[in-house]
Amino acid sequence: MKLFALIKKFRRQEEGAVTVDWVVLTAAVIGLGVAALTAVSTGTSTLTGKISASLGAQTVATYTN
């Protein structure tokens, strides 16, 4: 009988549900952040390579007196 009372009391408590909601929400935000970082890093890497090649092909004129 005491076990059933303990189970009923456990089911009535709602503090854990709020914690689970925050954990799920935080995991979703982190997941979206990682997805955005992955999408941006590919394009950024390509652009960085193009800029590096362009700057490497430039010559610098020096003047001597």
PDB file with one MODEL, atoms N, CA, C and O in Angstrom:
MODEL        1
ATOM      1  N   MET A   1       0.818  -1.182   0.000  1.00  0.00           N
ATOM      2  CA  MET A   1       0.000   0.000   0.000  1.00  0.00           C
ATOM      3  C   MET A   1       0.871   1.259   0.000  1.00  0.00           C
ATOM      4  O   MET A   1       0.538   2.243  -0.661  1.00  0.00           O
ATOM      5  N   LYS A   2       1.961   1.231   0.724  1.00  0.00           N
ATOM      6  CA  LYS A   2       2.839   2.381   0.801  1.00  0.00           C
ATOM      7  C   LYS A   2       3.494   2.654  -0.561  1.00  0.00           C
ATOM      8  O   LYS A   2       3.740   3.808  -0.912  1.00  0.00           O
ATOM      9  N   LEU A   3       3.769   1.617  -1.306  1.00  0.00           N
ATOM     10  CA  LEU A   3       4.386   1.757  -2.620  1.00  0.00           C
ATOM     11  C   LEU A   3       3.455   2.512  -3.570  1.00  0.00           C
ATOM     12  O   LEU A   3       3.906   3.382  -4.315  1.00  0.00           O
ATOM     13  N   PHE A   4       2.166   2.186  -3.550  1.00  0.00           N
ATOM     14  CA  PHE A   4       1.203   2.862  -4.424  1.00  0.00           C
ATOM     15  C   PHE A   4       1.070   4.341  -4.059  1.00  0.00           C
ATOM     16  O   PHE A   4       0.932   5.185  -4.944  1.00  0.00           O
ATOM     17  N   ALA A   5       1.110   4.656  -2.786  1.00  0.00           N
ATOM     18  CA  ALA A   5       1.046   6.052  -2.352  1.00  0.00           C
ATOM     19  C   ALA A   5       2.277   6.814  -2.841  1.00  0.00           C
ATOM     20  O   ALA A   5       2.173   7.968  -3.254  1.00  0.00           O
ATOM     21  N   LEU A   6       3.429   6.172  -2.793  1.00  0.00           N
ATOM     22  CA  LEU A   6       4.663   6.787  -3.274  1.00  0.00           C
ATOM     23  C   LEU A   6       4.599   7.029  -4.778  1.00  0.00           C
ATOM     24  O   LEU A   6       5.053   8.068  -5.258  1.00  0.00           O
ATOM     25  N   ILE A   7       4.051   6.097  -5.513  1.00  0.00           N
ATOM     26  CA  ILE A   7       3.931   6.242  -6.970  1.00  0.00           C
ATOM     27  C   ILE A   7       2.968   7.377  -7.310  1.00  0.00           C
ATOM     28  O   ILE A   7       3.241   8.168  -8.213  1.00  0.00           O
ATOM     29  N   LYS A   8       1.838   7.467  -6.591  1.00  0.00           N
ATOM     30  CA  LYS A   8       0.881   8.546  -6.834  1.00  0.00           C
ATOM     31  C   LYS A   8       1.512   9.911  -6.539  1.00  0.00           C
ATOM     32  O   LYS A   8       1.303  10.870  -7.282  1.00  0.00           O
ATOM     33  N   LYS A   9       2.275   9.990  -5.460  1.00  0.00           N
ATOM     34  CA  LYS A   9       2.944  11.239  -5.105  1.00  0.00           C
ATOM     35  C   LYS A   9       3.960  11.635  -6.177  1.00  0.00           C
ATOM     36  O   LYS A   9       4.080  12.809  -6.526  1.00  0.00           O
ATOM     37  N   PHE A  10       4.681  10.657  -6.688  1.00  0.00           N
ATOM     38  CA  PHE A  10       5.673  10.899  -7.738  1.00  0.00           C
ATOM     39  C   PHE A  10       5.001  11.419  -9.006  1.00  0.00           C
ATOM     40  O   PHE A  10       5.528  12.326  -9.650  1.00  0.00           O
ATOM     41  N   ARG A  11       3.869  10.872  -9.366  1.00  0.00           N
ATOM     42  CA  ARG A  11       3.158  11.284 -10.579  1.00  0.00           C
ATOM     43  C   ARG A  11       2.592  12.697 -10.467  1.00  0.00           C
ATOM     44  O   ARG A  11       2.435  13.375 -11.482  1.00  0.00           O
ATOM     45  N   ARG A  12       2.281  13.154  -9.254  1.00  0.00           N
ATOM     46  CA  ARG A  12       1.723  14.489  -9.044  1.00  0.00           C
ATOM     47  C   ARG A  12       2.784  15.582  -9.098  1.00  0.00           C
ATOM     48  O   ARG A  12       2.459  16.741  -9.354  1.00  0.00           O
ATOM     49  N   GLN A  13       4.027  15.238  -8.866  1.00  0.00           N
ATOM     50  CA  GLN A  13       5.089  16.243  -8.866  1.00  0.00           C
ATOM     51  C   GLN A  13       5.399  16.667 -10.301  1.00  0.00           C
ATOM     52  O   GLN A  13       5.492  15.836 -11.204  1.00  0.00           O
ATOM     53  N   GLU A  14       5.557  17.970 -10.490  1.00  0.00           N
ATOM     54  CA  GLU A  14       5.784  18.501 -11.835  1.00  0.00           C
ATOM     55  C   GLU A  14       7.124  19.199 -11.993  1.00  0.00           C
ATOM     56  O   GLU A  14       7.419  19.683 -13.086  1.00  0.00           O
ATOM     57  N   GLU A  15       7.940  19.272 -10.966  1.00  0.00           N
ATOM     58  CA  GLU A  15       9.215  19.970 -11.068  1.00  0.00           C
ATOM     59  C   GLU A  15      10.143  19.316 -12.094  1.00  0.00           C
ATOM     60  O   GLU A  15      10.876  20.012 -12.797  1.00  0.00           O
ATOM     61  N   GLY A  16      10.115  18.014 -12.182  1.00  0.00           N
ATOM     62  CA  GLY A  16      10.976  17.307 -13.129  1.00  0.00           C
ATOM     63  C   GLY A  16      10.589  17.568 -14.563  1.00  0.00           C
ATOM     64  O   GLY A  16      11.444  17.565 -15.449  1.00  0.00           O
ATOM     65  N   ALA A  17       9.302  17.796 -14.808  1.00  0.00           N
ATOM     66  CA  ALA A  17       8.839  18.045 -16.175  1.00  0.00           C
ATOM     67  C   ALA A  17       9.417  19.344 -16.720  1.00  0.00           C
ATOM     68  O   ALA A  17       9.752  19.421 -17.902  1.00  0.00           O
ATOM     69  N   VAL A  18       9.536  20.356 -15.884  1.00  0.00           N
ATOM     70  CA  VAL A  18      10.108  21.626 -16.318  1.00  0.00           C
ATOM     71  C   VAL A  18      11.578  21.440 -16.667  1.00  0.00           C
ATOM     72  O   VAL A  18      12.063  22.007 -17.646  1.00  0.00           O
ATOM     73  N   THR A  19      12.275  20.660 -15.880  1.00  0.00           N
ATOM     74  CA  THR A  19      13.687  20.386 -16.156  1.00  0.00           C
ATOM     75  C   THR A  19      13.858  19.669 -17.484  1.00  0.00           C
ATOM     76  O   THR A  19      14.753  19.998 -18.262  1.00  0.00           O
ATOM     77  N   VAL A  20      13.011  18.700 -17.741  1.00  0.00           N
ATOM     78  CA  VAL A  20      13.081  17.973 -19.016  1.00  0.00           C
ATOM     79  C   VAL A  20      12.810  18.912 -20.179  1.00  0.00           C
ATOM     80  O   VAL A  20      13.475  18.827 -21.211  1.00  0.00           O
ATOM     81  N   ASP A  21      11.839  19.808 -20.022  1.00  0.00           N
ATOM     82  CA  ASP A  21      11.552  20.775 -21.084  1.00  0.00           C
ATOM     83  C   ASP A  21      12.769  21.645 -21.388  1.00  0.00           C
ATOM     84  O   ASP A  21      13.091  21.879 -22.553  1.00  0.00           O
ATOM     85  N   TRP A  22      13.444  22.121 -20.347  1.00  0.00           N
ATOM     86  CA  TRP A  22      14.621  22.958 -20.555  1.00  0.00           C
ATOM     87  C   TRP A  22      15.761  22.173 -21.197  1.00  0.00           C
ATOM     88  O   TRP A  22      16.482  22.710 -22.039  1.00  0.00           O
ATOM     89  N   VAL A  23      15.930  20.935 -20.818  1.00  0.00           N
ATOM     90  CA  VAL A  23      16.990  20.113 -21.412  1.00  0.00           C
ATOM     91  C   VAL A  23      16.722  19.903 -22.896  1.00  0.00           C
ATOM     92  O   VAL A  23      17.637  20.004 -23.713  1.00  0.00           O
ATOM     93  N   VAL A  24      15.484  19.613 -23.245  1.00  0.00           N
ATOM     94  CA  VAL A  24      15.135  19.408 -24.658  1.00  0.00           C
ATOM     95  C   VAL A  24      15.299  20.706 -25.444  1.00  0.00           C
ATOM     96  O   VAL A  24      15.820  20.693 -26.560  1.00  0.00           O
ATOM     97  N   LEU A  25      14.859  21.819 -24.875  1.00  0.00           N
ATOM     98  CA  LEU A  25      14.994  23.103 -25.548  1.00  0.00           C
ATOM     99  C   LEU A  25      16.459  23.479 -25.748  1.00  0.00           C
ATOM    100  O   LEU A  25      16.836  23.957 -26.818  1.00  0.00           O
ATOM    101  N   THR A  26      17.275  23.269 -24.737  1.00  0.00           N
ATOM    102  CA  THR A  26      18.706  23.568 -24.840  1.00  0.00           C
ATOM    103  C   THR A  26      19.379  22.684 -25.881  1.00  0.00           C
ATOM    104  O   THR A  26      20.211  23.158 -26.654  1.00  0.00           O
ATOM    105  N   ALA A  27      19.026  21.410 -25.906  1.00  0.00           N
ATOM    106  CA  ALA A  27      19.602  20.500 -26.905  1.00  0.00           C
ATOM    107  C   ALA A  27      19.205  20.923 -28.317  1.00  0.00           C
ATOM    108  O   ALA A  27      20.017  20.832 -29.238  1.00  0.00           O
ATOM    109  N   ALA A  28      17.980  21.379 -28.495  1.00  0.00           N
ATOM    110  CA  ALA A  28      17.541  21.834 -29.812  1.00  0.00           C
ATOM    111  C   ALA A  28      18.304  23.081 -30.254  1.00  0.00           C
ATOM    112  O   ALA A  28      18.694  23.188 -31.416  1.00  0.00           O
ATOM    113  N   VAL A  29      18.516  24.007 -29.348  1.00  0.00           N
ATOM    114  CA  VAL A  29      19.258  25.231 -29.681  1.00  0.00           C
ATOM    115  C   VAL A  29      20.701  24.897 -30.049  1.00  0.00           C
ATOM    116  O   VAL A  29      21.245  25.448 -31.007  1.00  0.00           O
ATOM    117  N   ILE A  30      21.312  24.005 -29.296  1.00  0.00           N
ATOM    118  CA  ILE A  30      22.695  23.599 -29.595  1.00  0.00           C
ATOM    119  C   ILE A  30      22.754  22.884 -30.941  1.00  0.00           C
ATOM    120  O   ILE A  30      23.670  23.114 -31.730  1.00  0.00           O
ATOM    121  N   GLY A  31      21.783  22.022 -31.199  1.00  0.00           N
ATOM    122  CA  GLY A  31      21.744  21.318 -32.481  1.00  0.00           C
ATOM    123  C   GLY A  31      21.605  22.265 -33.657  1.00  0.00           C
ATOM    124  O   GLY A  31      22.272  22.092 -34.677  1.00  0.00           O
ATOM    125  N   LEU A  32      20.740  23.269 -33.523  1.00  0.00           N
ATOM    126  CA  LEU A  32      20.594  24.257 -34.591  1.00  0.00           C
ATOM    127  C   LEU A  32      21.861  25.079 -34.766  1.00  0.00           C
ATOM    128  O   LEU A  32      22.229  25.424 -35.889  1.00  0.00           O
ATOM    129  N   GLY A  33      22.526  25.391 -33.670  1.00  0.00           N
ATOM    130  CA  GLY A  33      23.784  26.127 -33.756  1.00  0.00           C
ATOM    131  C   GLY A  33      24.861  25.345 -34.491  1.00  0.00           C
ATOM    132  O   GLY A  33      25.590  25.899 -35.314  1.00  0.00           O
ATOM    133  N   VAL A  34      24.958  24.064 -34.193  1.00  0.00           N
ATOM    134  CA  VAL A  34      25.942  23.211 -34.868  1.00  0.00           C
ATOM    135  C   VAL A  34      25.604  23.084 -36.353  1.00  0.00           C
ATOM    136  O   VAL A  34      26.501  23.112 -37.197  1.00  0.00           O
ATOM    137  N   ALA A  35      24.327  22.945 -36.674  1.00  0.00           N
ATOM    138  CA  ALA A  35      23.923  22.852 -38.082  1.00  0.00           C
ATOM    139  C   ALA A  35      24.251  24.138 -38.835  1.00  0.00           C
ATOM    140  O   ALA A  35      24.727  24.090 -39.969  1.00  0.00           O
ATOM    141  N   ALA A  36      23.998  25.282 -38.211  1.00  0.00           N
ATOM    142  CA  ALA A  36      24.315  26.559 -38.854  1.00  0.00           C
ATOM    143  C   ALA A  36      25.818  26.727 -39.026  1.00  0.00           C
ATOM    144  O   ALA A  36      26.279  27.200 -40.065  1.00  0.00           O
ATOM    145  N   LEU A  37      26.580  26.342 -38.014  1.00  0.00           N
ATOM    146  CA  LEU A  37      28.035  26.439 -38.105  1.00  0.00           C
ATOM    147  C   LEU A  37      28.574  25.560 -39.225  1.00  0.00           C
ATOM    148  O   LEU A  37      29.479  25.969 -39.953  1.00  0.00           O
ATOM    149  N   THR A  38      28.038  24.376 -39.368  1.00  0.00           N
ATOM    150  CA  THR A  38      28.475  23.476 -40.438  1.00  0.00           C
ATOM    151  C   THR A  38      28.163  24.071 -41.804  1.00  0.00           C
ATOM    152  O   THR A  38      28.998  24.018 -42.707  1.00  0.00           O
ATOM    153  N   ALA A  39      26.980  24.631 -41.963  1.00  0.00           N
ATOM    154  CA  ALA A  39      26.590  25.217 -43.249  1.00  0.00           C
ATOM    155  C   ALA A  39      27.462  26.420 -43.601  1.00  0.00           C
ATOM    156  O   ALA A  39      27.848  26.588 -44.758  1.00  0.00           O
ATOM    157  N   VAL A  40      27.770  27.239 -42.631  1.00  0.00           N
ATOM    158  CA  VAL A  40      28.560  28.450 -42.884  1.00  0.00           C
ATOM    159  C   VAL A  40      30.034  28.128 -43.082  1.00  0.00           C
ATOM    160  O   VAL A  40      30.701  28.765 -43.898  1.00  0.00           O
ATOM    161  N   SER A  41      30.548  27.154 -42.351  1.00  0.00           N
ATOM    162  CA  SER A  41      31.983  26.864 -42.430  1.00  0.00           C
ATOM    163  C   SER A  41      32.401  26.355 -43.800  1.00  0.00           C
ATOM    164  O   SER A  41      33.519  26.625 -44.239  1.00  0.00           O
ATOM    165  N   THR A  42      31.532  25.627 -44.481  1.00  0.00           N
ATOM    166  CA  THR A  42      31.875  25.139 -45.822  1.00  0.00           C
ATOM    167  C   THR A  42      32.049  26.304 -46.790  1.00  0.00           C
ATOM    168  O   THR A  42      33.040  26.361 -47.519  1.00  0.00           O
ATOM    169  N   GLY A  43      31.109  27.219 -46.804  1.00  0.00           N
ATOM    170  CA  GLY A  43      31.207  28.383 -47.684  1.00  0.00           C
ATOM    171  C   GLY A  43      32.352  29.293 -47.300  1.00  0.00           C
ATOM    172  O   GLY A  43      33.025  29.843 -48.172  1.00  0.00           O
ATOM    173  N   THR A  44      32.583  29.458 -46.018  1.00  0.00           N
ATOM    174  CA  THR A  44      33.670  30.313 -45.546  1.00  0.00           C
ATOM    175  C   THR A  44      35.020  29.734 -45.931  1.00  0.00           C
ATOM    176  O   THR A  44      35.930  30.469 -46.315  1.00  0.00           O
ATOM    177  N   SER A  45      35.150  28.437 -45.832  1.00  0.00           N
ATOM    178  CA  SER A  45      36.405  27.780 -46.194  1.00  0.00           C
ATOM    179  C   SER A  45      36.710  27.973 -47.680  1.00  0.00           C
ATOM    180  O   SER A  45      37.851  28.251 -48.047  1.00  0.00           O
ATOM    181  N   THR A  46      35.716  27.832 -48.518  1.00  0.00           N
ATOM    182  CA  THR A  46      35.905  28.031 -49.960  1.00  0.00           C
ATOM    183  C   THR A  46      36.291  29.474 -50.256  1.00  0.00           C
ATOM    184  O   THR A  46      37.208  29.730 -51.036  1.00  0.00           O
ATOM    185  N   LEU A  47      35.597  30.404 -49.640  1.00  0.00           N
ATOM    186  CA  LEU A  47      35.889  31.819 -49.861  1.00  0.00           C
ATOM    187  C   LEU A  47      37.283  32.183 -49.365  1.00  0.00           C
ATOM    188  O   LEU A  47      37.977  32.971 -50.007  1.00  0.00           O
ATOM    189  N   THR A  48      37.696  31.630 -48.249  1.00  0.00           N
ATOM    190  CA  THR A  48      39.037  31.891 -47.724  1.00  0.00           C
ATOM    191  C   THR A  48      40.102  31.403 -48.691  1.00  0.00           C
ATOM    192  O   THR A  48      41.116  32.074 -48.879  1.00  0.00           O
ATOM    193  N   GLY A  49      39.891  30.257 -49.303  1.00  0.00           N
ATOM    194  CA  GLY A  49      40.837  29.746 -50.293  1.00  0.00           C
ATOM    195  C   GLY A  49      40.951  30.647 -51.501  1.00  0.00           C
ATOM    196  O   GLY A  49      42.050  30.874 -52.008  1.00  0.00           O
ATOM    197  N   LYS A  50      39.822  31.166 -51.970  1.00  0.00           N
ATOM    198  CA  LYS A  50      39.839  32.068 -53.127  1.00  0.00           C
ATOM    199  C   LYS A  50      40.548  33.380 -52.801  1.00  0.00           C
ATOM    200  O   LYS A  50      41.318  33.889 -53.616  1.00  0.00           O
ATOM    201  N   ILE A  51      40.294  33.922 -51.625  1.00  0.00           N
ATOM    202  CA  ILE A  51      40.947  35.167 -51.222  1.00  0.00           C
ATOM    203  C   ILE A  51      42.452  34.954 -51.083  1.00  0.00           C
ATOM    204  O   ILE A  51      43.240  35.803 -51.501  1.00  0.00           O
ATOM    205  N   SER A  52      42.850  33.842 -50.507  1.00  0.00           N
ATOM    206  CA  SER A  52      44.266  33.539 -50.338  1.00  0.00           C
ATOM    207  C   SER A  52      44.968  33.415 -51.689  1.00  0.00           C
ATOM    208  O   SER A  52      46.078  33.919 -51.861  1.00  0.00           O
ATOM    209  N   ALA A  53      44.331  32.751 -52.639  1.00  0.00           N
ATOM    210  CA  ALA A  53      44.929  32.612 -53.971  1.00  0.00           C
ATOM    211  C   ALA A  53      45.043  33.969 -54.662  1.00  0.00           C
ATOM    212  O   ALA A  53      46.042  34.245 -55.325  1.00  0.00           O
ATOM    213  N   SER A  54      44.040  34.802 -54.513  1.00  0.00           N
ATOM    214  CA  SER A  54      44.061  36.113 -55.135  1.00  0.00           C
ATOM    215  C   SER A  54      45.152  37.001 -54.534  1.00  0.00           C
ATOM    216  O   SER A  54      45.872  37.682 -55.264  1.00  0.00           O
ATOM    217  N   LEU A  55      45.270  36.992 -53.222  1.00  0.00           N
ATOM    218  CA  LEU A  55      46.308  37.795 -52.578  1.00  0.00           C
ATOM    219  C   LEU A  55      47.705  37.260 -52.868  1.00  0.00           C
ATOM    220  O   LEU A  55      48.655  38.035 -52.977  1.00  0.00           O
ATOM    221  N   GLY A  56      47.835  35.962 -52.991  1.00  0.00           N
ATOM    222  CA  GLY A  56      49.134  35.370 -53.293  1.00  0.00           C
ATOM    223  C   GLY A  56      49.613  35.704 -54.689  1.00  0.00           C
ATOM    224  O   GLY A  56      50.818  35.702 -54.942  1.00  0.00           O
ATOM    225  N   ALA A  57      48.702  35.990 -55.599  1.00  0.00           N
ATOM    226  CA  ALA A  57      49.069  36.313 -56.978  1.00  0.00           C
ATOM    227  C   ALA A  57      49.441  37.786 -57.145  1.00  0.00           C
ATOM    228  O   ALA A  57      49.952  38.169 -58.198  1.00  0.00           O
ATOM    229  N   GLN A  58      49.203  38.598 -56.159  1.00  0.00           N
ATOM    230  CA  GLN A  58      49.498  40.029 -56.259  1.00  0.00           C
ATOM    231  C   GLN A  58      50.989  40.288 -56.059  1.00  0.00           C
ATOM    232  O   GLN A  58      51.670  39.569 -55.327  1.00  0.00           O
ATOM    233  N   THR A  59      51.477  41.326 -56.724  1.00  0.00           N
ATOM    234  CA  THR A  59      52.859  41.738 -56.541  1.00  0.00           C
ATOM    235  C   THR A  59      52.882  43.090 -55.857  1.00  0.00           C
ATOM    236  O   THR A  59      51.966  43.897 -56.011  1.00  0.00           O
ATOM    237  N   VAL A  60      53.936  43.324 -55.105  1.00  0.00           N
ATOM    238  CA  VAL A  60      54.094  44.574 -54.376  1.00  0.00           C
ATOM    239  C   VAL A  60      55.222  45.365 -55.018  1.00  0.00           C
ATOM    240  O   VAL A  60      56.342  44.869 -55.140  1.00  0.00           O
ATOM    241  N   ALA A  61      54.928  46.596 -55.428  1.00  0.00           N
ATOM    242  CA  ALA A  61      55.948  47.430 -56.035  1.00  0.00           C
ATOM    243  C   ALA A  61      56.705  48.155 -54.928  1.00  0.00           C
ATOM    244  O   ALA A  61      56.110  48.716 -54.007  1.00  0.00           O
ATOM    245  N   THR A  62      58.022  48.130 -55.039  1.00  0.00           N
ATOM    246  CA  THR A  62      58.839  48.838 -54.053  1.00  0.00           C
ATOM    247  C   THR A  62      59.636  49.919 -54.778  1.00  0.00           C
ATOM    248  O   THR A  62      60.061  49.728 -55.917  1.00  0.00           O
ATOM    249  N   TYR A  63      59.827  51.017 -54.134  1.00  0.00           N
ATOM    250  CA  TYR A  63      60.577  52.128 -54.709  1.00  0.00           C
ATOM    251  C   TYR A  63      61.828  52.356 -53.880  1.00  0.00           C
ATOM    252  O   TYR A  63      61.785  52.379 -52.650  1.00  0.00           O
ATOM    253  N   THR A  64      62.899  52.518 -54.549  1.00  0.00           N
ATOM    254  CA  THR A  64      64.161  52.830 -53.871  1.00  0.00           C
ATOM    255  C   THR A  64      64.650  54.199 -54.315  1.00  0.00           C
ATOM    256  O   THR A  64      64.438  54.599 -55.460  1.00  0.00           O
ATOM    257  N   ASN A  65      65.286  54.897 -53.434  1.00  0.00           N
ATOM    258  CA  ASN A  65      65.833  56.222 -53.764  1.00  0.00           C
ATOM    259  C   ASN A  65      67.275  56.131 -54.090  1.00  0.00           C
ATOM    260  O   ASN A  65      67.904  57.144 -54.392  1.00  0.00           O
TER     261      ASN A  65
ENDMDL
END
